[in-house]
């Protein structure tokens, strides 16, 4: 079974609980910490050992210490009982995606030929927020190979306003 499929029910249960308790950020923080612990080499050996689930959960929670509240500890115990501690990193990804959907937020990668001004970034952000009907977080970078213009990627949407992109489209049109 795919990790994502296994992780989804745990992420959904944690997310629903976190939303109900208005503690989504806290839960994301707890899950992220637990996922880092899972990826530790020594902890990986413990998880893949033949310890019983209860002892494994106790070792895991001892390492996590004060980072997990009582409900977070209960989730770890349930995951240990089902032999699913190794999917915690996938649980974090699923949880983060649910949080982004709740926040109605999307990340957009903006690649420009030159560094954008704060005014240009604000204009791009406002335009994308209107078009996507979501809050938009921009990740801006510079690529001198573009010559001029920008390329924007948000989810599966790509807007290529670069000179290179325009020249490519012009060449395709002329060849057809």
Backbone bond lengths (Angstrom), bond angles and torsions (degrees), N, CA, C in turn:
res aa  C-N    CA-C-N  psi(-1)  N-CA   C-N-CA  omega(-1)  CA-C   N-CA-C  phi
1 X - - - 1.456 - - 1.535 109.43 -
2 X 1.303 116.19 144.70 1.461 120.95 -178.37 1.531 110.89 -72.34
3 X 1.342 115.91 142.64 1.477 121.75 -179.04 1.525 111.77 -52.34
4 X 1.328 115.73 -43.21 1.465 120.99 -177.62 1.538 110.76 -60.33
5 X 1.320 115.94 -40.71 1.469 121.42 -179.93 1.527 110.73 -65.41
6 X 1.316 115.91 -39.57 1.465 120.67 179.19 1.530 110.18 -71.05
7 X 1.333 116.64 -39.15 1.469 121.75 -175.07 1.525 113.48 -73.17
8 X 1.336 116.43 -32.61 1.468 120.41 -172.38 1.533 114.67 -53.78
9 X 1.349 120.16 -48.53 1.473 118.67 -178.72 1.541 113.29 -62.37
10 X 1.335 116.29 -36.14 1.468 119.67 178.23 1.532 109.98 -67.73
11 X 1.324 115.86 -43.83 1.464 120.61 179.58 1.522 110.13 -63.19
12 X 1.325 116.57 -42.66 1.469 121.14 -178.53 1.526 110.66 -64.58
13 X 1.319 116.77 -44.27 1.471 120.09 179.75 1.529 110.19 -62.91
14 X 1.330 116.24 -46.07 1.467 120.11 179.17 1.527 110.57 -63.68
15 X 1.326 116.36 -41.06 1.464 120.83 -178.12 1.529 111.01 -65.63
16 X 1.327 116.54 -47.35 1.469 120.19 179.43 1.527 110.85 -58.50
17 X 1.328 115.87 -43.10 1.467 120.47 178.44 1.531 110.16 -64.02
18 X 1.330 116.38 -44.60 1.466 121.19 -178.38 1.528 111.61 -63.24
19 X 1.324 116.44 -40.01 1.471 120.31 178.96 1.532 109.40 -65.29
20 X 1.323 115.50 -44.74 1.469 120.73 179.70 1.536 111.32 -58.86
21 X 1.331 116.40 -40.02 1.468 121.60 -178.54 1.536 112.72 -90.13
22 X 1.345 116.55 2.65 1.474 121.84 -178.00 1.529 111.08 54.13
23 X 1.330 114.70 46.67 1.467 121.00 -176.85 1.528 111.29 -133.34
24 X 1.334 117.07 37.15 1.466 120.83 -175.63 1.533 111.41 -62.13
25 X 1.331 117.08 -45.64 1.477 119.70 -179.54 1.522 111.35 -63.24
26 X 1.332 116.46 -41.32 1.456 121.32 178.51 1.533 110.74 -61.73
27 X 1.329 116.44 -43.59 1.461 120.54 179.34 1.523 111.51 -66.04
28 X 1.321 117.10 -40.00 1.465 119.44 177.94 1.527 109.73 -61.39
29 X 1.314 115.92 -40.37 1.462 121.17 178.01 1.536 111.10 -63.78
30 X 1.338 116.98 -46.25 1.473 120.68 179.68 1.522 111.10 -62.00
31 X 1.333 116.17 -46.93 1.467 119.93 -178.41 1.525 111.11 -64.74
32 X 1.313 116.65 -38.94 1.466 120.78 179.46 1.526 110.22 -62.96
33 X 1.328 116.24 -43.23 1.463 120.49 178.37 1.527 110.15 -62.04
34 X 1.334 116.51 -47.41 1.466 121.12 -179.34 1.532 110.61 -61.61
35 X 1.328 117.42 -36.46 1.468 121.00 179.09 1.528 110.86 -66.07
36 X 1.325 116.65 -36.65 1.469 120.23 177.01 1.527 109.65 -66.25
37 X 1.330 116.49 -41.07 1.471 120.73 178.49 1.532 109.83 -60.80
38 X 1.326 117.38 -43.74 1.471 121.91 -179.86 1.524 110.90 -59.18
39 X 1.319 116.65 -36.06 1.468 120.86 -175.65 1.534 112.88 -80.39
40 X 1.335 117.33 -6.33 1.453 121.58 176.75 1.540 108.61 -67.10
41 X 1.326 116.17 138.69 1.471 121.14 -175.27 1.538 112.03 -59.36
42 X 1.335 116.62 -46.51 1.468 119.74 -179.08 1.529 111.25 -64.05
43 X 1.346 115.93 -39.52 1.462 119.41 -179.60 1.527 109.96 -68.39
44 X 1.315 116.79 -34.75 1.464 120.80 177.46 1.531 109.76 -60.20
45 X 1.329 115.95 -39.86 1.468 119.97 177.89 1.527 111.16 -64.27
46 X 1.335 116.53 -39.31 1.474 120.89 178.41 1.530 109.81 -64.61
47 X 1.332 115.89 -45.32 1.472 120.55 -178.09 1.526 111.02 -63.22
48 X 1.315 115.89 -37.13 1.470 119.71 -178.50 1.530 113.21 -90.75
49 X 1.329 116.82 7.38 1.468 120.23 177.43 1.525 109.04 -84.15
50 X 1.324 115.86 -177.72 1.461 118.71 179.64 1.532 112.34 -99.98
51 X 1.345 116.06 28.05 1.471 119.82 174.20 1.520 109.14 -64.82
52 X 1.348 116.86 147.09 1.460 116.77 176.20 1.540 108.98 -72.94
53 X 1.312 115.98 161.12 1.469 122.66 -172.47 1.525 112.28 -57.04
54 X 1.324 116.67 -40.63 1.467 120.25 -177.55 1.529 110.97 -64.68
55 X 1.330 116.20 -46.07 1.478 120.44 179.29 1.529 110.47 -65.64
56 X 1.335 116.39 -39.66 1.455 120.87 179.22 1.539 109.74 -61.25
57 X 1.327 116.26 -45.33 1.464 120.93 178.66 1.531 109.98 -61.89
58 X 1.345 116.84 -41.32 1.468 120.43 179.67 1.530 111.19 -61.84
59 X 1.318 116.95 -43.73 1.472 120.93 178.82 1.529 109.66 -63.54
60 X 1.314 115.66 -46.22 1.465 120.89 -178.85 1.532 110.69 -60.46
61 X 1.329 116.27 -46.46 1.472 120.69 -178.32 1.523 111.41 -68.82
62 X 1.323 117.45 -31.48 1.466 120.45 176.50 1.530 109.66 -64.18
63 X 1.321 116.64 -39.25 1.466 120.93 178.75 1.534 110.00 -68.46
64 X 1.320 117.08 -39.74 1.473 121.16 -178.29 1.528 112.12 -71.43
65 X 1.307 116.90 -28.01 1.463 120.71 177.75 1.510 113.54 55.12
66 X 1.315 116.12 -130.53 1.477 122.82 -174.94 1.527 112.69 -78.47
67 X 1.327 117.20 -2.17 1.471 119.90 -176.49 1.527 113.21 -68.82
68 X 1.330 117.03 -21.98 1.463 120.92 -178.33 1.521 110.13 -113.90
69 X 1.344 116.02 133.03 1.463 118.72 175.04 1.541 108.40 -81.24
70 X 1.315 116.35 -177.06 1.473 120.29 -174.75 1.532 112.03 -59.53
71 X 1.330 116.69 -42.49 1.468 119.59 -179.32 1.534 110.76 -68.44
72 X 1.322 116.71 -37.46 1.458 120.78 176.64 1.520 110.60 -62.72
73 X 1.334 116.11 -40.50 1.467 120.99 177.48 1.533 110.45 -63.99
74 X 1.340 116.29 -38.47 1.471 120.12 178.66 1.526 111.31 -63.32
75 X 1.337 116.63 -39.00 1.457 119.96 177.62 1.531 110.13 -63.08
76 X 1.331 116.40 -43.95 1.472 120.83 179.26 1.530 109.95 -61.37
77 X 1.323 116.93 -42.44 1.473 120.34 179.15 1.531 110.67 -61.96
78 X 1.337 116.37 -42.72 1.471 120.17 179.83 1.527 110.78 -65.17
79 X 1.329 116.29 -42.15 1.459 119.76 179.96 1.532 110.69 -66.83
80 X 1.334 117.04 -38.03 1.470 120.79 177.96 1.528 110.07 -65.38
81 X 1.337 116.11 -42.10 1.464 120.49 -179.61 1.528 111.27 -60.94
82 X 1.333 116.64 -30.09 1.462 121.09 -179.33 1.528 112.49 -98.42
83 X 1.338 116.43 7.52 1.461 119.98 179.51 1.522 113.34 64.89
84 X 1.331 116.64 35.86 1.462 120.78 -173.46 1.530 114.67 -117.46
85 X 1.323 118.26 13.12 1.470 119.69 -178.63 1.536 112.04 -58.28
86 X 1.305 116.97 -32.24 1.473 120.07 -176.86 1.525 112.92 -66.89
87 X 1.328 118.62 -15.59 1.475 120.09 179.92 1.530 112.62 -90.49
88 X 1.337 117.61 4.64 1.474 119.81 -179.11 1.539 113.76 -53.22
89 X 1.344 119.92 -42.11 1.468 118.03 177.68 1.541 112.72 -58.39
90 X 1.333 116.87 -38.17 1.468 120.51 177.68 1.523 110.68 -69.65
91 X 1.340 117.91 -33.67 1.464 122.09 176.54 1.532 109.17 -61.93
92 X 1.332 116.30 -42.33 1.468 120.38 179.58 1.528 110.55 -61.76
93 X 1.329 116.80 -43.82 1.475 120.05 179.49 1.529 111.30 -61.70
94 X 1.316 116.53 -44.94 1.468 121.00 178.58 1.532 110.63 -62.80
95 X 1.329 116.05 -45.03 1.464 121.65 -179.92 1.533 109.88 -60.66
96 X 1.331 116.74 -45.39 1.468 121.38 -179.66 1.524 110.97 -62.53
97 X 1.329 117.16 -38.30 1.467 120.67 177.62 1.530 110.56 -65.48
98 X 1.331 116.88 -40.06 1.471 120.83 177.59 1.524 110.44 -65.12
99 X 1.327 116.25 -39.43 1.468 120.63 178.40 1.532 110.52 -64.16
100 X 1.330 116.25 -43.58 1.470 120.32 179.32 1.525 110.28 -61.29
101 X 1.333 116.07 -39.89 1.468 119.94 178.36 1.524 110.21 -66.59
102 X 1.323 116.86 -40.50 1.464 121.11 177.35 1.525 110.37 -62.41
103 X 1.318 115.11 -43.57 1.466 120.35 179.95 1.528 111.43 -75.84
104 X 1.335 114.97 -8.87 1.470 120.67 -175.52 1.522 109.42 51.42
105 X 1.321 114.01 51.95 1.454 120.63 -177.01 1.522 109.23 -120.70
106 X 1.315 115.23 142.55 1.455 120.47 177.57 1.530 107.55 -134.87
107 X 1.328 115.37 145.89 1.462 119.57 176.27 1.511 108.31 -96.15
108 X 1.322 115.66 137.62 1.462 121.04 177.39 1.521 108.66 -122.29
109 X 1.327 115.76 128.64 1.463 121.26 175.90 1.523 107.51 -90.75
110 X 1.319 115.80 122.64 1.457 121.54 -179.94 1.522 107.83 -116.41
111 X 1.330 115.83 116.27 1.462 121.48 178.75 1.523 106.45 -111.06
112 X 1.329 115.53 123.72 1.457 119.75 -178.73 1.526 110.26 -124.76
113 X 1.335 115.10 161.58 1.462 120.50 179.80 1.525 110.52 -74.75
114 X 1.327 116.84 -28.26 1.466 122.13 178.80 1.523 108.52 -134.90
115 X 1.329 116.71 160.21 1.468 121.42 -179.79 1.527 109.62 -60.08
116 X 1.320 116.12 131.34 1.466 121.31 179.71 1.526 110.53 -80.89
117 X 1.334 115.95 146.36 1.458 120.72 175.52 1.527 108.17 -80.19
118 X 1.325 116.54 164.28 1.472 120.58 177.08 1.528 110.03 -59.23
119 X 1.322 116.85 -37.41 1.467 121.97 179.47 1.532 110.79 -63.50
120 X 1.323 116.83 -45.00 1.465 121.02 179.66 1.526 110.32 -64.04
121 X 1.338 116.31 -43.03 1.463 119.94 179.66 1.524 110.40 -62.91
122 X 1.329 117.28 -42.21 1.470 121.27 179.38 1.527 110.49 -62.64
123 X 1.321 116.86 -40.40 1.464 121.38 -179.75 1.536 110.57 -66.30
124 X 1.344 116.64 -44.05 1.470 121.18 178.35 1.527 109.76 -62.59
125 X 1.334 115.96 -45.14 1.466 120.80 -178.91 1.528 110.70 -61.40
126 X 1.338 116.79 -47.23 1.467 120.42 -179.34 1.531 110.79 -62.12
127 X 1.317 116.37 -41.22 1.457 121.03 -179.51 1.534 110.99 -64.63
128 X 1.341 116.54 -44.27 1.467 120.71 178.98 1.530 111.45 -66.31
129 X 1.332 116.71 -39.61 1.466 119.70 179.51 1.525 110.83 -62.07
130 X 1.328 116.63 -38.30 1.459 120.64 177.55 1.526 110.43 -67.01
131 X 1.327 115.81 -45.76 1.466 120.85 -177.40 1.523 112.51 -67.51
132 X 1.344 117.15 -41.20 1.460 121.43 -175.99 1.528 113.74 -92.73
133 X 1.320 116.34 -9.70 1.477 122.24 -177.79 1.526 111.79 54.73
134 X 1.325 115.21 43.42 1.461 122.86 179.38 1.510 109.54 -149.30
135 X 1.350 114.78 163.87 1.457 119.09 169.42 1.524 106.34 -71.90
136 X 1.319 116.59 140.64 1.456 120.92 -178.35 1.517 109.31 -121.94
137 X 1.337 114.99 132.21 1.467 121.55 174.09 1.518 106.22 -108.38
138 X 1.334 116.52 123.72 1.456 120.72 -178.16 1.528 111.69 -91.40
139 X 1.322 115.77 135.79 1.461 122.95 170.33 1.521 105.25 -113.79
140 X 1.320 116.35 101.92 1.462 120.72 -173.83 1.529 111.48 -98.01
141 X 1.336 114.87 141.04 1.457 120.72 174.90 1.523 108.55 -146.50
142 X 1.327 115.64 165.04 1.458 121.54 -178.16 1.526 108.83 -116.11
143 X 1.341 115.62 136.18 1.462 122.11 175.36 1.530 107.11 -135.20
144 X 1.302 115.62 104.92 1.475 121.61 -176.18 1.531 112.27 -62.97
145 X 1.348 117.99 -20.70 1.460 121.51 -179.60 1.533 112.46 -66.37
146 X 1.342 117.19 -16.49 1.465 119.94 -178.11 1.531 112.55 -70.85
147 X 1.309 117.69 -16.78 1.472 124.68 -175.60 1.528 110.65 73.36
148 X 1.332 116.83 -60.90 1.471 121.63 178.48 1.522 107.83 -159.62
149 X 1.334 116.47 162.54 1.458 121.07 177.48 1.516 112.82 90.00
150 X 1.354 115.06 -170.20 1.465 121.04 -178.20 1.522 111.07 -139.96
151 X 1.346 114.43 158.70 1.459 121.89 171.26 1.528 106.01 -124.49
152 X 1.332 116.13 130.18 1.460 121.43 -179.07 1.524 108.17 -119.54
153 X 1.348 115.48 129.46 1.463 121.27 176.22 1.524 107.83 -124.57
154 X 1.320 115.27 122.40 1.470 120.95 177.21 1.528 106.77 -136.65
155 X 1.332 116.17 108.78 1.466 119.28 -175.93 1.510 109.19 63.71
156 X 1.344 116.93 -125.14 1.465 119.43 179.28 1.525 112.35 -98.39
157 X 1.339 116.87 7.13 1.462 121.47 177.86 1.529 109.73 -91.68
158 X 1.329 116.23 133.41 1.458 121.33 175.98 1.528 107.95 -129.03
159 X 1.316 115.93 127.64 1.459 121.52 175.16 1.523 106.24 -116.24
160 X 1.327 115.60 112.32 1.461 120.21 -178.90 1.523 109.25 -104.21
161 X 1.324 115.66 99.59 1.456 121.53 178.07 1.515 110.88 -107.31
162 X 1.330 116.66 24.73 1.466 120.16 -178.78 1.527 109.76 -87.05
163 X 1.315 116.08 156.12 1.463 120.63 176.93 1.523 109.40 -62.46
164 X 1.341 116.34 -41.46 1.463 120.43 179.30 1.530 110.55 -59.18
165 X 1.330 117.23 -43.89 1.471 121.42 178.97 1.519 111.64 -63.66
166 X 1.318 116.43 -41.45 1.474 120.47 179.22 1.524 110.64 -65.22
167 X 1.337 116.41 -41.16 1.464 119.96 178.83 1.529 110.84 -64.51
168 X 1.319 117.27 -39.37 1.467 121.44 177.93 1.526 110.88 -62.21
169 X 1.334 115.93 -44.49 1.469 119.92 179.31 1.531 111.13 -65.23
170 X 1.327 116.92 -38.76 1.458 121.78 177.92 1.534 109.73 -63.54
171 X 1.334 117.34 -43.84 1.469 121.54 179.00 1.527 110.61 -62.08
172 X 1.334 117.13 -42.72 1.476 120.60 177.85 1.514 111.53 -61.41
173 X 1.325 115.98 -42.78 1.469 121.56 -179.69 1.533 110.28 -63.37
174 X 1.319 117.10 -43.46 1.462 121.20 -179.21 1.525 112.33 -66.47
175 X 1.343 116.04 -31.92 1.469 119.95 -178.88 1.515 113.31 -79.90
176 X 1.322 117.96 -19.30 1.469 119.02 -176.41 1.498 113.11 -92.17
